Amino acid sequence: MTEPHEESASLLLVDDDITFCKVLGAALEKRGFSVCVAHSVEQAIPLAEANPPEFAVVDLKMGNTPGLVLVKILHELDPNTRIVMLTGYASIATAVEAIKLGATQYLAKPANADEVVAAFGRAAGSEAPIKVRTTQLGNLEWEHIQRVLHEHEDNVSATARALNIHRRTLQRKLAKPPKRAE
C-alpha cells in the first residue's frame, strides 16, 4: 500500500482474501489511514509487534489460526487499538467472544470501508448493526466446534473428547468450513 504519513492513523488489515484486502485497503487509504496488510495471523503478529497499530480490521477465519488469536494479541500489545472483527460466519457467540478478547466491534461480511470506519467510531458494547442472518445448521455446528476448539487451546484430540466425536471426524469437519453467508 502507501508509505505511512505522520498525520495518517496506522491500520493493520488482516484477511486471507487478497482481492478483498486490495479493495478495502485502497478505500481505507482514501479515508486517511496508513494501511499495512497481512494475509494470515502469522504474518500479522510481527508487523503488530514492530509497530502496534491504532486501528485493525481482522477476519475471523484465516488458514490454521483464527483471527480471535490476533485480536487478543493486538489488545495485549495496545489496549487502545480499535479492532473491528470481520467474518462471513456471523453469529452472536463469536461476536461476544471477539468483544471479550478486545475487539471494538464485529461486522459481518460483506462490509465496506464506510461501515468499518463507522464501527471504529462506536464504543465497544454499544448497539451496532450486527447483520445476523438466518444461520444454517452446518454453520451453527461449525461455530460450536470453533468455540470448543478455542476452549481447548486448539487441541484437536481434547476437543474431540469434549464433543464426544471421533478425532478423525472432527478433523474432516475442521477441513471443510461452512459456506459463507451471502
KOLMAR-960850 format. One record per residue: x, y, z of N, C-alpha, C in turn. Coordinates in steps of 0.05 Angstrom, whole numbers, padded with zeros to 5 digits, always signed. Layout:
REM residues N
XYZXYZXYZ;...
//
This chain:
REM residues 182
+00017-00023+00000+00000+00000+00000+00018+00025+00000;+00010+00046+00013+00025+00071+00012+00044+00073+00035;+00062+00092+00033+00081+00098+00055+00066+00111+00078;+00073+00104+00102+00060+00117+00125+00065+00147+00126;+00045+00162+00133+00047+00191+00137+00044+00196+00166;+00057+00217+00176+00056+00223+00204+00027+00229+00213;+00011+00243+00195-00016+00250+00203-00036+00227+00198;-00028+00206+00185-00046+00184+00179-00046+00164+00203;-00069+00155+00210-00072+00135+00231-00064+00108+00220;-00048+00093+00235-00039+00067+00226-00062+00046+00228;-00065+00030+00208-00086+00010+00207-00074-00016+00196;-00079-00038+00211-00070-00065+00203-00094-00079+00192;-00093-00088+00167-00115-00102+00154-00106-00131+00150;-00121-00150+00162-00113-00178+00162-00136-00195+00151;-00132-00206+00127-00152-00223+00115-00138-00240+00094;-00147-00265+00092-00134-00283+00072-00144-00279+00044;-00164-00263+00040-00175-00257+00014-00159-00233+00002;-00141-00239-00016-00122-00219-00026-00137-00196-00041;-00157-00203-00057-00172-00183-00072-00187-00165-00053;-00200-00177-00033-00215-00161-00013-00196-00142+00001;-00172-00151+00008-00152-00133+00021-00144-00110+00003;-00140-00115-00023-00133-00093-00041-00155-00072-00043;-00180-00082-00045-00202-00063-00048-00207-00048-00022;-00209-00062+00000-00215-00049+00026-00191-00031+00034;-00167-00041+00030-00143-00026+00036-00142+00001+00022;-00147+00000-00005-00147+00025-00021-00169+00044-00011;-00192+00033-00005-00215+00050+00005-00208+00063+00032;-00195+00048+00049-00188+00059+00076-00165+00079+00073;-00147+00075+00054-00126+00095+00050-00138+00122+00040;-00159+00120+00023-00173+00144+00014-00186+00159+00037;-00192+00144+00058-00204+00156+00082-00184+00165+00103;-00158+00165+00095-00137+00177+00112-00121+00158+00129;-00124+00132+00125-00109+00113+00141-00084+00105+00127;-00063+00098+00142-00039+00087+00131-00042+00056+00135;-00047+00042+00113-00055+00014+00115-00031-00005+00111;-00029-00024+00129-00009-00046+00127-00026-00072+00125;-00019-00089+00106-00035-00113+00100-00020-00138+00107;-00034-00158+00119-00024-00185+00123-00046-00204+00115;-00038-00228+00106-00058-00247+00097-00061-00271+00116;-00049-00269+00139-00052-00291+00159-00045-00279+00187;-00053-00293+00207-00046-00284+00235-00015-00285+00238;-00003-00306+00227+00026-00309+00229+00041-00286+00216;+00031-00275+00193+00043-00252+00180+00038-00226+00196;+00015-00225+00209+00007-00200+00223+00021-00196+00249;+00028-00217+00263+00040-00214+00290+00066-00198+00290;+00085-00205+00273+00110-00189+00273+00105-00159+00265;+00086-00155+00247+00080-00127+00239+00069-00112+00263;+00051-00124+00277+00038-00111+00300+00059-00107+00323;+00076-00126+00327+00096-00124+00348+00116-00101+00342;+00123-00099+00316+00142-00078+00308+00130-00050+00310;+00104-00048+00304+00090-00022+00304+00061-00027+00311;+00054-00028+00337+00026-00033+00344+00007-00012+00330;-00013-00022+00315-00030-00003+00300-00050+00011+00318;-00059+00034+00309-00080+00048+00323-00107+00035+00317;-00109+00023+00293-00134+00011+00284-00127-00016+00271;-00146-00035+00272-00142-00061+00259-00168-00072+00249;-00167-00085+00227-00190-00099+00215-00181-00128+00212;-00194-00147+00226-00184-00174+00226-00207-00193+00218;-00201-00211+00200-00220-00232+00191-00220-00254+00212;-00244-00265+00217-00246-00287+00237-00232-00312+00228;-00238-00321+00204-00229-00347+00194-00207-00344+00173;-00183-00351+00181-00160-00350+00162-00142-00374+00167;-00138-00390+00147-00118-00412+00149-00122-00428+00174;-00100-00434+00188-00100-00451+00211-00105-00436+00237;-00099-00410+00238-00102-00395+00263-00125-00375+00260;-00144-00377+00278-00167-00359+00277-00160-00330+00284;-00174-00311+00272-00169-00283+00277-00173-00275+00306;-00188-00290+00322-00192-00284+00350-00165-00284+00365;-00146-00301+00356-00120-00303+00368-00106-00276+00365;-00108-00265+00340-00095-00239+00335-00108-00216+00350;-00135-00217+00353-00149-00197+00368-00138-00195+00397;-00134-00218+00409-00123-00219+00436-00095-00208+00437;-00078-00215+00418-00050-00205+00417-00050-00175+00413;-00066-00165+00394-00067-00136+00389-00076-00121+00414;-00096-00132+00428-00105-00119+00452-00084-00119+00474;-00069-00141+00476-00047-00142+00496-00025-00122+00489;-00018-00119+00463+00003-00101+00454-00005-00072+00460;-00030-00065+00455-00040-00038+00460-00070-00039+00464;-00079-00036+00489-00108-00037+00495-00124-00015+00482;-00111+00006+00471-00125+00027+00458-00129+00022+00428;-00118+00001+00418-00122-00006+00389-00152-00011+00385;-00163+00003+00365-00191-00001+00357-00192-00024+00337;-00205-00046+00345-00204-00071+00328-00233-00077+00319;-00235-00081+00292-00261-00090+00281-00257-00118+00271;-00273-00137+00280-00272-00165+00271-00292-00167+00248;-00282-00178+00226-00299-00184+00202-00302-00214+00199;-00326-00222+00190-00330-00250+00185-00353-00255+00166;-00350-00277+00151-00372-00286+00134-00389-00305+00149;-00382-00312+00174-00396-00331+00190-00408-00317+00215;-00427-00299+00210-00438-00283+00232-00453-00299+00252;-00446-00296+00278-00462-00308+00299-00458-00291+00324;-00477-00291+00342-00475-00276+00366-00453-00287+00384;-00449-00313+00384-00428-00326+00401-00400-00315+00394;-00394-00314+00368-00367-00305+00361-00365-00274+00364;-00387-00260+00361-00386-00231+00366-00380-00226+00395;-00392-00240+00413-00387-00237+00442-00358-00244+00448;-00349-00266+00437-00321-00274+00442-00301-00254+00432;-00306-00242+00408-00288-00222+00397-00287-00197+00415;-00310-00189+00425-00311-00165+00442-00297-00171+00469;-00301-00195+00480-00287-00202+00505-00257-00202+00502;-00247-00210+00478-00218-00211+00474-00206-00184+00467;-00223-00164+00462-00212-00137+00457-00221-00123+00432;-00238-00136+00416-00248-00123+00392-00266-00100+00399;-00266-00079+00384-00283-00056+00388-00311-00063+00378;-00312-00074+00354-00337-00081+00341-00334-00106+00324;-00356-00116+00314-00357-00141+00299-00376-00136+00275;-00366-00140+00251-00383-00136+00227-00384-00161+00210;-00407-00167+00200-00410-00190+00181-00402-00180+00153;-00389-00198+00138-00382-00192+00110-00407-00196+00094;-00411-00181+00073-00392-00161+00063-00395-00135+00078;-00373-00123+00085-00373-00097+00098-00356-00078+00081;-00365-00054+00078-00349-00035+00062-00334-00016+00080;-00317+00001+00068-00300+00018+00084-00315+00037+00102;-00338+00047+00092-00354+00065+00109-00364+00051+00134;-00373+00026+00131-00382+00011+00154-00359+00006+00174;-00336+00000+00163-00312-00005+00181-00305+00021+00196;-00304+00043+00182-00297+00069+00195-00318+00076+00216;-00344+00072+00209-00365+00077+00229-00362+00059+00253;-00354+00034+00249-00350+00015+00271-00327+00024+00289;-00306+00036+00278-00284+00046+00294-00294+00068+00313;-00314+00083+00304-00324+00106+00320-00343+00098+00342;-00354+00073+00341-00373+00064+00362-00357+00053+00385;-00368+00056+00409-00356+00045+00433-00361+00015+00434;-00343+00001+00446-00346-00028+00450-00371-00033+00466;-00387-00052+00457-00411-00060+00471-00435-00042+00464;-00431-00020+00449-00453-00003+00442-00469-00018+00420;-00493-00008+00416-00510-00021+00397-00498-00018+00369;-00493-00040+00356-00481-00039+00330-00498-00057+00312;-00499-00050+00286-00516-00066+00269-00502-00092+00260;-00501-00112+00279-00490-00138+00271-00511-00151+00253;-00503-00155+00229-00522-00167+00210-00523-00197+00213;-00539-00205+00232-00542-00234+00237-00563-00245+00217;-00554-00262+00201-00572-00275+00181-00582-00301+00192;-00603-00311+00180-00612-00338+00188-00589-00357+00183;-00581-00371+00204-00558-00388+00203-00565-00416+00197;-00550-00428+00178-00555-00456+00170-00544-00473+00193;-00555-00497+00195-00547-00516+00215-00517-00522+00214;-00506-00525+00190-00477-00530+00187-00460-00508+00199;-00470-00483+00195-00455-00460+00206-00456-00459+00236;-00479-00466+00247-00481-00467+00277-00463-00489+00288;-00462-00512+00275-00444-00533+00284-00415-00524+00282;-00408-00511+00260-00380-00501+00257-00373-00481+00279;-00391-00462+00285-00387-00443+00306-00382-00457+00333;-00399-00476+00339-00396-00491+00364-00369-00505+00365;-00362-00519+00344-00336-00533+00343-00313-00513+00347;-00314-00490+00334-00293-00470+00336-00291-00460+00365;-00314-00456+00378-00314-00447+00406-00301-00468+00424;-00309-00493+00421-00298-00514+00438-00268-00518+00432;-00261-00516+00407-00233-00518+00399-00217-00496+00413;-00227-00472+00412-00214-00449+00425-00211-00454+00455;-00232-00465+00468-00232-00470+00496-00211-00491+00504;-00204-00509+00484-00184-00529+00489-00157-00522+00476;-00153-00496+00472-00127-00485+00462-00119-00499+00436;-00138-00503+00418-00134-00514+00391-00124-00543+00391;-00128-00557+00413-00121-00585+00415-00143-00602+00403;-00139-00614+00380-00160-00629+00366-00169-00654+00382;-00150-00668+00394-00158-00692+00409-00175-00685+00433;-00167-00664+00448-00183-00656+00471-00210-00646+00463;-00211-00632+00440-00237-00621+00430-00255-00644+00422;-00244-00664+00408-00260-00688+00400-00271-00702+00424;-00255-00705+00445-00266-00717+00470-00288-00701+00482;-00285-00674+00483-00305-00657+00494-00331-00657+00478;-00328-00660+00452-00352-00661+00435-00364-00690+00432;-00349-00709+00443-00357-00737+00442-00359-00747+00413;-00340-00739+00397-00338-00750+00369-00310-00760+00364;-00307-00776+00344-00281-00787+00337-00263-00765+00326;-00237-00766+00333-00218-00746+00325-00217-00742+00295;-00217-00764+00280-00217-00762+00250-00242-00748+00239;-00265-00753+00252-00289-00740+00244-00287-00710+00248;-00276-00702+00271-00271-00674+00277-00252-00661+00257;-00231-00675+00250-00211-00665+00231-00225-00660+00204;-00242-00678+00195-00257-00675+00170-00274-00650+00171;-00288-00646+00194-00306-00623+00197-00289-00597+00197;-00266-00597+00209-00249-00573+00210-00238-00567+00183;-00233-00587+00166-00221-00583+00140-00242-00572+00120;-00267-00573+00127-00288-00565+00109-00306-00543+00123;-00296-00518+00122-00312-00497+00135-00339-00493+00120;-00359-00482+00134-00385-00478+00122-00385-00457+00100;-00406-00456+00085-00409-00436+00064-00411-00409+00077;-00399-00389+00064-00400-00362+00074-00429-00351+00070;-00436-00334+00089-00462-00321+00086-00463-00303+00061;-00485-00302+00049-00488-00286+00024-00496-00258+00030;
//
